[in-house]
Amino acid sequence: MEVIIKRSKRRKKTIQARMIQGKMEVLAPAHISDGVLQDHISRLKARMAEREYPRSDEHLQARASLLNQKYFCGTLNWNSICYSPRQEHRRGSCSVNARTIRISERLAKYPQWVEDYVIVHELAHLLEPNHGKEFKALVRQYPLAERAIGFLMATEALDRRPS
């Protein structure tokens, strides 16, 4: 990844990075040393790379295991959980009989707490296949459920907005 460094005497403390035409532009205070700046740049590169490349199925498996322990006392089991490029209109799906969970790969670009909500939602389907009261009670165990629902609603509204 090509890095363009722009130093400014007006910038006092913060270091900022943004992607412009495939290059990472770093805005930094003029007084900061090259060594300190390079340390920041390496961390910023890692964060930018994580945003650009989707998370792996192994990542999903690890998150599902963690959320299973935290919200379902580790009682759930499933045969597979993976990202799916074919889910354009759904966030996730759960096949109760096959015990497989698919998560839209669109979610890989969202914050982790939003993806976690969708994973909890699909895990809850392993116990309650419908969206009834019991199901909703299971999903509400996740403390950021309402916030994640709002995030998803807002994001989807922006996606549907005419260009």
C-alpha positions as CSV (number, residue, x, y, z in Angstrom):
1,M,0.0,0.0,0.0
2,E,1.4,3.3,-1.0
3,V,1.6,5.9,1.7
4,I,1.6,9.7,1.2
5,I,2.6,11.7,4.3
6,K,1.4,15.3,4.7
7,R,2.8,17.1,7.7
8,S,1.2,20.3,9.0
9,K,2.4,22.9,11.5
10,R,-1.3,23.6,12.3
11,R,-1.9,20.0,13.3
12,K,-0.9,19.7,17.0
13,K,-1.7,16.2,18.2
14,T,-3.7,13.9,16.0
15,I,-2.6,11.6,13.2
16,Q,-5.2,10.8,10.6
17,A,-5.3,8.4,7.7
18,R,-7.7,8.2,4.8
19,M,-7.8,6.3,1.5
20,I,-7.6,8.5,-1.6
21,Q,-7.5,6.8,-5.0
22,G,-6.0,3.6,-3.6
23,K,-3.3,5.4,-1.6
24,M,-3.2,5.9,2.1
25,E,-2.8,9.6,2.9
26,V,-1.5,10.3,6.4
27,L,-2.0,13.7,8.0
28,A,0.4,14.3,10.8
29,P,1.8,17.1,13.0
30,A,5.1,18.6,11.6
31,H,6.9,18.1,15.0
32,I,6.4,14.3,15.3
33,S,9.5,12.2,14.7
34,D,9.8,9.8,11.8
35,G,10.2,6.8,14.1
36,V,7.0,7.6,16.0
37,L,5.1,8.4,12.8
38,Q,6.2,5.1,11.2
39,D,4.9,3.2,14.3
40,H,1.5,4.9,13.8
41,I,1.5,4.3,10.1
42,S,2.1,0.5,10.6
43,R,-0.9,0.4,12.9
44,L,-3.1,2.5,10.6
45,K,-2.1,0.2,7.6
46,A,-3.3,-2.8,9.6
47,R,-6.6,-1.1,10.4
48,M,-7.1,0.0,6.8
49,A,-6.3,-3.5,5.5
50,E,-8.9,-5.0,7.9
51,R,-11.5,-2.7,6.4
52,E,-10.6,-3.6,2.8
53,Y,-10.5,-7.3,3.1
54,P,-13.4,-9.4,4.4
55,R,-13.2,-11.3,7.6
56,S,-12.7,-15.1,7.3
57,D,-15.1,-18.0,8.0
58,E,-12.7,-18.9,10.8
59,H,-13.3,-15.5,12.3
60,L,-17.1,-16.2,12.1
61,Q,-16.6,-19.5,13.8
62,A,-14.6,-17.9,16.6
63,R,-17.2,-15.1,17.1
64,A,-20.1,-17.6,17.1
65,S,-18.3,-19.8,19.7
66,L,-17.7,-16.8,21.9
67,L,-21.2,-15.5,21.6
68,N,-22.6,-19.0,22.2
69,Q,-20.7,-19.2,25.5
70,K,-21.7,-15.6,26.5
71,Y,-25.4,-15.6,25.7
72,F,-26.4,-19.3,25.4
73,C,-24.2,-20.9,28.1
74,G,-22.3,-22.8,25.4
75,T,-25.3,-25.1,24.8
76,L,-25.7,-24.6,21.0
77,N,-23.9,-26.6,18.3
78,W,-23.9,-26.1,14.5
79,N,-22.3,-27.8,11.6
80,S,-21.0,-24.7,9.8
81,I,-21.0,-21.0,9.8
82,C,-19.7,-19.1,6.9
83,Y,-19.9,-15.9,4.8
84,S,-22.1,-16.0,1.8
85,P,-21.8,-13.8,-1.3
86,R,-25.2,-14.8,-2.5
87,Q,-27.2,-13.1,0.3
88,E,-27.9,-9.8,-1.3
89,H,-31.2,-9.0,0.6
90,R,-30.7,-11.0,3.8
91,R,-28.2,-10.4,6.6
92,G,-28.0,-14.0,7.5
93,S,-29.9,-17.3,7.4
94,C,-30.1,-20.4,9.5
95,S,-31.0,-23.9,8.3
96,V,-32.3,-25.5,11.5
97,N,-32.4,-29.1,10.2
98,A,-28.9,-28.9,8.6
99,R,-27.6,-26.7,11.5
100,T,-25.8,-24.4,9.1
101,I,-25.6,-20.6,9.3
102,R,-24.8,-18.2,6.5
103,I,-23.9,-14.6,7.1
104,S,-24.0,-12.1,4.2
105,E,-20.4,-11.1,3.4
106,R,-21.7,-7.4,3.3
107,L,-21.6,-7.6,7.1
108,A,-17.8,-8.0,7.1
109,K,-17.5,-4.2,6.4
110,Y,-19.7,-3.3,9.3
111,P,-18.5,-2.8,12.9
112,Q,-18.0,-6.0,14.9
113,W,-20.9,-5.4,17.3
114,V,-23.3,-5.3,14.3
115,E,-22.0,-8.5,12.9
116,D,-22.2,-10.0,16.4
117,Y,-25.9,-9.1,16.6
118,V,-26.6,-10.9,13.4
119,I,-24.7,-14.0,14.6
120,V,-26.7,-14.0,17.9
121,H,-29.9,-13.6,15.8
122,E,-29.0,-16.7,13.7
123,L,-27.8,-18.7,16.7
124,A,-31.1,-18.0,18.4
125,H,-32.9,-19.7,15.4
126,L,-31.2,-23.0,16.4
127,L,-33.4,-22.9,19.5
128,E,-36.4,-21.0,18.1
129,P,-37.0,-21.3,14.3
130,N,-39.6,-18.5,14.2
131,H,-39.5,-14.8,15.3
132,G,-41.9,-15.2,18.2
133,K,-41.7,-13.9,21.8
134,E,-39.2,-16.6,22.9
135,F,-36.9,-15.9,20.0
136,K,-37.0,-12.2,20.6
137,A,-36.2,-12.8,24.3
138,L,-33.1,-14.8,23.3
139,V,-31.9,-12.1,20.9
140,R,-32.5,-9.3,23.4
141,Q,-29.8,-11.0,25.7
142,Y,-27.3,-9.3,23.4
143,P,-27.1,-5.8,24.9
144,L,-26.4,-4.0,21.6
145,A,-29.3,-5.6,19.8
146,E,-31.5,-2.4,19.5
147,R,-28.5,-0.3,18.5
148,A,-27.4,-2.9,15.9
149,I,-31.0,-3.0,14.5
150,G,-31.0,0.8,14.2
151,F,-27.6,0.7,12.5
152,L,-28.7,-1.9,10.0
153,M,-32.0,0.0,9.2
154,A,-30.1,3.3,8.6
155,T,-27.5,1.6,6.5
156,E,-30.1,-0.2,4.4
157,A,-32.0,3.1,3.9
158,L,-28.8,4.7,2.6
159,D,-28.2,1.8,0.3
160,R,-31.7,2.1,-1.2
161,R,-31.4,5.9,-1.6
162,P,-31.4,7.0,-5.3
163,S,-28.0,8.1,-6.6
